[in-house]
Amino acid sequence: MLQNKIRFKNKVICFVLNSSSFFLSHRLPIAEKLMNLGAIVYVLSPEDRFSTDVNNTGAIHVPISITRSGINVFQEFYSLVSILLKLKKIKPDIAHFVTIKPVIYGGFASRLLGLDNVVFAISGLGHVFSATKLRTKTLRFILKFLMKFSLNIQNSRVIFQNDSDRSKLVDIGVVDSRRARMIRGSGVDLHVFSPSTSRRLEPIRVTFAGRLLKSKGIILFLEMAKSLEKKYPLVEFDVIGDPDSYNPDSITSKELAHWGNVSSVNFLGYKNNISPLLKKSNIFVFPSFYGEGVPKVLLEAAACGNAIVTTNHPGCKDAIINGITGTLVAPQCLNELIIAVDDLIKSSDVLELYSLAARDLAESKFDVVDVVEKHIKIYDEIFQQ
């Protein structure tokens, strides 16, 4: 610990992300550890309602111009310039880029500025690497070349959350396997997310949480709920989250209103803290076919003792043990999803076993304390070279 304090004292670590809220939900524990070791932490992300919360953590928020989606050439060039100018001014000892756009633009900026100490976090390959439309395939082809240029920095490390993403980018020559590192997910605070001692199996609550994107399976969840709610009138189906107006894959407010009229699903909206709701839930359903890393919400649900139903899809399948902590279903297969949830609702014994095993898995594999220490080791590797 003393060596770490000496090594990190007054070092400038700069996180670059496309969302302040993502920093708070997925990277804050790492930043807090770094600040405890004496580092100065900057967070570069768009100015939004969460920016003040970033400053309140002790980190320094610096606004940049970057969108989570969209491919307007002028806007994207402005994003690159915005990141480059801020990094030039801050002169970080380590720059840590998170999610695809910051990774690509941050890599470009780092190469132009001669920054060698870089960490890239591939927290899923996103919609572009999972969609099949011709336009998206063309964009994916371009992205491969951009990423190969951006990620080819000698003293960098590339963190993956699942084996599929790692293999995909290593196999096509985007990432040198010697610089690839595996950290399965962003971890979960096992004290905040824990099973409720007062939770009962009756009435059963079935929950979805996340951005309401079609590729994250929200429509499949709603179709499943509509199919089962008549068979199980006492079961509660909850949706936590709002439409994402910046993402073309999101359901619209009009579609949300339609589902409110044709089903008895409880639409709870966006919540800053979903722990109390997950503690009340019994079954967590996440039928995603999106380009996930390891979805943090699956780890949080498991830590709260939820049995999990999710897809046999990269990232999602890495968060459960099939037949032990939950059930894997084929992506975009509504029938399998209905059967899996139906089986858990009608079998309280299996549901309880899955619940206990899910918490055990979270404790053994997904503790945020372990995730933070793995990041510190990666920073150490970079400083020692």
C-alpha positions in Angstrom: 0.0 0.0 0.0 2.8 2.4 0.9 4.5 1.8 -2.5 1.2 2.5 -4.2 0.7 5.8 -2.3 4.2 6.9 -3.4 3.6 5.8 -7.0 0.2 7.5 -7.3 1.0 10.7 -5.3 0.0 13.7 -7.4 -0.3 11.6 -10.5 -3.0 12.9 -12.9 -5.4 10.2 -14.0 -8.0 11.3 -16.7 -11.2 9.4 -17.4 -12.8 10.2 -20.7 -16.4 9.0 -21.2 -19.5 9.9 -23.1 -21.7 10.3 -20.0 -21.1 11.6 -16.5 -23.8 9.3 -15.2 -21.8 6.3 -16.6 -18.7 7.5 -14.7 -20.7 7.6 -11.4 -22.3 4.2 -11.9 -19.4 2.3 -13.4 -16.1 4.0 -12.6 -16.5 6.0 -9.4 -15.0 3.3 -7.1 -11.8 3.2 -9.2 -11.6 7.0 -9.0 -12.2 7.0 -5.3 -9.4 4.5 -4.8 -7.0 6.6 -6.9 -7.8 9.7 -5.0 -7.3 7.9 -1.7 -3.8 7.0 -3.0 -3.1 10.7 -3.7 -3.9 10.9 -7.4 -5.6 13.8 -9.0 -8.6 12.6 -11.0 -10.2 14.4 -14.0 -13.4 13.3 -15.7 -14.0 14.4 -19.2 -17.6 14.0 -20.3 -20.4 16.2 -21.7 -21.9 18.8 -19.4 -25.2 17.4 -18.0 -27.2 17.2 -14.8 -24.7 14.8 -13.3 -21.6 16.9 -13.8 -22.0 18.6 -10.4 -22.3 15.1 -8.8 -18.9 14.3 -10.4 -17.3 17.4 -8.8 -18.9 16.4 -5.5 -16.9 13.2 -5.4 -13.6 15.1 -5.4 -12.9 14.5 -9.0 -12.6 17.4 -11.4 -15.2 17.5 -14.2 -14.1 19.0 -17.5 -16.9 19.3 -20.2 -16.2 17.9 -23.7 -18.4 17.7 -26.8 -19.3 14.1 -27.6 -22.5 12.3 -28.3 -23.3 8.7 -27.4 -24.7 8.0 -30.9 -24.8 9.7 -34.3 -22.3 9.9 -37.1 -22.5 13.5 -38.3 -19.0 14.1 -39.7 -18.6 17.6 -38.5 -19.9 16.8 -35.0 -17.6 13.8 -34.7 -14.6 15.9 -35.8 -15.5 18.5 -33.2 -15.6 15.7 -30.6 -12.1 14.6 -31.5 -10.8 18.2 -31.3 -12.6 18.8 -28.0 -10.9 15.7 -26.4 -7.5 16.6 -27.9 -7.5 20.2 -26.6 -8.6 19.2 -23.1 -6.0 16.4 -22.9 -3.3 18.8 -24.2 -4.1 21.2 -21.4 -4.4 18.6 -18.6 -1.3 16.5 -19.6 -2.4 13.3 -17.8 0.0 10.7 -16.5 -2.6 8.1 -17.5 -5.6 8.6 -19.8 -8.4 6.1 -19.4 -10.9 6.0 -22.2 -14.3 4.2 -21.7 -16.8 3.1 -24.4 -16.3 3.0 -28.1 -16.4 6.7 -29.2 -14.0 7.9 -26.4 -11.8 4.9 -27.1 -11.5 5.8 -30.8 -11.2 9.6 -30.4 -9.1 9.3 -27.3 -6.7 7.0 -29.1 -6.4 9.4 -32.0 -5.8 12.4 -29.7 -3.2 10.4 -27.6 -1.3 9.5 -30.7 -1.3 13.1 -31.9 -0.2 14.4 -28.5 2.4 11.7 -27.9 0.6 10.3 -24.9 1.8 6.7 -24.3 0.3 5.8 -20.9 -3.2 4.9 -22.0 -5.9 2.5 -20.9 -8.8 1.6 -23.2 -11.9 0.0 -21.7 -14.0 -2.0 -24.1 -17.3 -2.2 -22.1 -19.1 -4.0 -24.9 -18.9 -3.4 -28.7 -22.3 -1.8 -28.8 -25.1 -1.7 -31.4 -22.7 -1.2 -34.4 -21.0 -4.6 -33.8 -24.3 -6.5 -33.3 -26.7 -5.0 -35.9 -27.0 -6.6 -39.3 -28.3 -3.7 -41.5 -26.2 -2.8 -44.5 -25.5 0.8 -43.2 -24.4 -0.6 -39.9 -22.1 -3.2 -41.5 -20.5 -0.4 -43.5 -20.0 1.6 -40.4 -18.5 -1.4 -38.6 -16.0 -1.9 -41.5 -14.8 1.7 -41.0 -14.7 1.4 -37.2 -12.3 -1.6 -37.4 -9.7 0.6 -39.2 -10.2 3.5 -36.9 -9.9 1.3 -33.8 -6.7 -0.4 -35.2 -5.1 3.0 -35.5 -6.4 4.3 -32.2 -5.6 1.3 -30.0 -2.1 0.8 -31.4 -0.3 2.7 -28.7 2.8 0.9 -27.3 2.4 1.4 -23.6 -1.4 1.0 -23.6 -3.6 -1.7 -22.0 -7.0 -2.7 -23.4 -9.5 -4.0 -20.8 -12.2 -6.4 -22.0 -15.2 -7.6 -20.1 -15.8 -10.8 -22.0 -13.9 -13.4 -24.0 -16.0 -12.8 -27.2 -15.0 -9.1 -27.5 -11.4 -9.9 -26.8 -11.2 -12.7 -29.4 -13.0 -10.6 -32.0 -10.6 -7.6 -31.8 -7.5 -9.7 -31.3 -8.4 -12.0 -34.2 -8.9 -9.1 -36.7 -5.7 -7.5 -35.6 -7.2 -4.4 -33.8 -5.6 -5.3 -30.5 -2.2 -7.0 -29.7 -3.0 -9.9 -27.3 0.0 -8.9 -25.2 -1.8 -5.7 -24.2 -5.2 -7.2 -23.6 -6.5 -7.6 -20.1 -9.7 -9.2 -18.8 -11.8 -7.7 -16.0 -15.3 -9.3 -16.0 -17.6 -6.3 -15.5 -17.5 -3.2 -13.4 -18.2 -5.0 -10.2 -20.9 -4.5 -7.6 -21.0 -3.1 -4.1 -22.0 -6.1 -2.1 -23.1 -3.9 0.8 -25.4 -1.7 -1.2 -26.7 -4.6 -3.3 -27.7 -7.4 -1.0 -30.8 -9.6 -0.5 -33.6 -8.3 1.6 -34.4 -10.4 4.7 -38.0 -9.4 4.3 -38.5 -10.4 0.7 -41.1 -13.1 0.2 -41.9 -15.4 -2.7 -45.5 -14.1 -2.8 -46.2 -12.1 -4.7 -43.4 -12.8 -7.2 -41.9 -9.8 -8.9 -40.3 -10.0 -12.3 -38.1 -7.1 -13.2 -36.3 -5.5 -16.2 -33.9 -2.6 -15.7 -31.9 -0.6 -18.2 -32.1 1.7 -21.1 -35.3 0.9 -23.0 -33.6 -0.2 -26.2 -35.1 -2.8 -28.5 -31.7 -4.6 -28.7 -31.6 -4.8 -24.9 -34.8 -6.8 -25.1 -37.4 -4.4 -23.7 -40.0 -5.4 -26.3 -39.3 -9.1 -25.6 -39.8 -8.5 -21.9 -43.1 -6.7 -22.5 -44.3 -9.5 -24.8 -43.4 -12.1 -22.2 -45.1 -10.2 -19.5 -48.3 -9.8 -21.6 -48.3 -13.5 -22.2 -47.9 -14.5 -18.6 -49.8 -11.9 -16.7 -53.2 -13.5 -17.3 -51.9 -16.9 -16.2 -50.4 -15.4 -13.1 -52.5 -12.4 -12.1 -50.7 -12.0 -8.7 -47.2 -11.8 -10.3 -45.9 -8.2 -10.7 -43.9 -7.2 -13.8 -41.7 -4.1 -13.3 -39.7 -2.0 -15.8 -37.1 0.3 -14.5 -35.8 2.8 -17.0 -36.8 5.4 -19.6 -36.6 5.7 -23.4 -33.2 7.0 -24.7 -34.0 9.8 -27.1 -30.4 9.9 -28.3 -30.5 6.3 -29.5 -32.4 5.3 -32.6 -32.8 1.8 -31.2 -34.9 3.1 -28.3 -38.6 2.6 -27.9 -40.5 5.9 -28.2 -42.7 7.5 -25.6 -45.6 6.7 -27.8 -44.7 3.0 -27.8 -44.3 3.1 -24.1 -47.8 4.6 -23.7 -49.1 1.8 -26.0 -47.7 -0.9 -23.8 -49.1 0.9 -20.7 -52.5 0.5 -22.3 -52.3 -3.1 -23.4 -50.5 -4.6 -20.3 -50.5 -4.3 -16.6 -46.7 -3.8 -16.4 -45.5 -1.3 -13.9 -43.4 1.3 -15.6 -41.3 2.8 -12.8 -39.1 5.2 -14.9 -35.5 6.1 -14.4 -34.1 5.6 -10.9 -30.8 6.8 -9.5 -30.7 3.9 -7.1 -32.3 0.7 -8.1 -31.1 -1.3 -5.1 -34.4 -1.0 -3.2 -36.3 -2.3 -6.2 -34.0 -5.2 -6.9 -34.2 -6.2 -3.2 -38.0 -6.6 -3.7 -37.6 -8.5 -7.0 -37.4 -12.3 -7.3 -36.6 -12.8 -11.0 -34.6 -10.5 -13.1 -35.1 -10.7 -16.9 -32.6 -9.2 -19.3 -33.2 -10.5 -22.9 -30.5 -8.4 -24.5 -28.9 -9.1 -27.9 -27.0 -5.8 -27.7 -23.2 -5.7 -27.8 -22.8 -5.9 -24.1 -19.6 -6.1 -22.0 -20.8 -7.7 -18.8 -24.0 -5.8 -17.9 -23.6 -4.3 -14.5 -27.3 -4.6 -13.8 -27.1 -8.4 -14.0 -24.4 -8.3 -11.3 -26.5 -6.0 -9.2 -29.6 -8.2 -9.6 -27.6 -11.3 -8.7 -26.1 -9.6 -5.6 -29.7 -8.9 -4.5 -30.5 -12.6 -4.8 -32.5 -12.5 -8.0 -32.7 -15.6 -10.2 -31.6 -14.4 -13.6 -33.1 -15.1 -17.0 -30.9 -13.7 -19.8 -29.6 -14.5 -23.2 -26.8 -16.9 -24.4 -25.1 -13.8 -25.8 -21.6 -12.4 -25.2 -21.5 -10.5 -21.9 -24.9 -11.7 -20.6 -23.9 -15.3 -20.5 -20.7 -14.3 -18.6 -22.8 -13.0 -15.7 -24.6 -16.3 -14.7 -24.1 -20.0 -14.4 -26.8 -21.6 -16.5 -29.0 -23.9 -14.4 -27.4 -22.8 -11.2 -27.9 -19.0 -10.8 -30.4 -18.6 -13.7 -31.4 -19.6 -17.2 -29.9 -18.8 -20.6 -32.3 -18.4 -23.5 -31.6 -17.9 -27.2 -31.3 -14.2 -28.3 -34.6 -12.8 -29.7 -36.5 -16.1 -28.9 -39.7 -15.0 -27.2 -41.0 -18.6 -26.7 -37.8 -19.7 -24.8 -38.1 -16.5 -22.7 -41.7 -17.2 -21.8 -41.0 -20.8 -20.9 -37.9 -19.9 -18.8 -39.8 -17.3 -16.7 -42.9 -19.5 -16.4 -40.8 -22.4 -15.1 -39.3 -20.2 -12.3 -42.7 -18.7 -11.3 -44.2 -22.1 -10.8 -41.3 -23.6 -9.1 -40.6 -21.9 -5.8 -37.9 -24.4 -4.8 -35.8 -23.8 -7.9 -36.4 -20.1 -7.6 -35.0 -20.1 -4.1 -32.0 -22.2 -5.0 -31.2 -19.9 -7.9 -31.5 -16.9 -5.6 -29.0 -18.2 -3.1 -26.6 -19.3 -5.8 -26.8 -15.9 -7.5 -25.7 -14.1 -4.3 -22.9 -16.6 -3.8 -21.6 -16.0 -7.4 -21.7 -12.2 -6.9 -19.7 -12.6 -3.7 -17.1 -14.8 -5.3 -16.7 -13.3 -8.8 -18.1 -9.7 -9.0 -17.1 -7.8 -5.8 -16.2 -4.2 -6.8 -13.3 -4.3 -4.4 -11.6 -6.9 -6.5 -12.4 -5.0 -9.7 -10.8 -1.8 -8.4 -7.6 -3.7 -7.3 -7.3 -5.2 -10.8 -7.5 -1.7 -12.3 -4.8 -0.4 -9.9 -2.5 -3.3 -11.0 -3.0 -2.3 -14.6 -2.1 1.3 -13.8 1.0 0.0 -12.0 2.0 -2.0 -15.0 2.0 1.2 -17.1 3.9 3.2 -14.6 6.6 0.6 -14.3 7.3 0.4 -18.0 
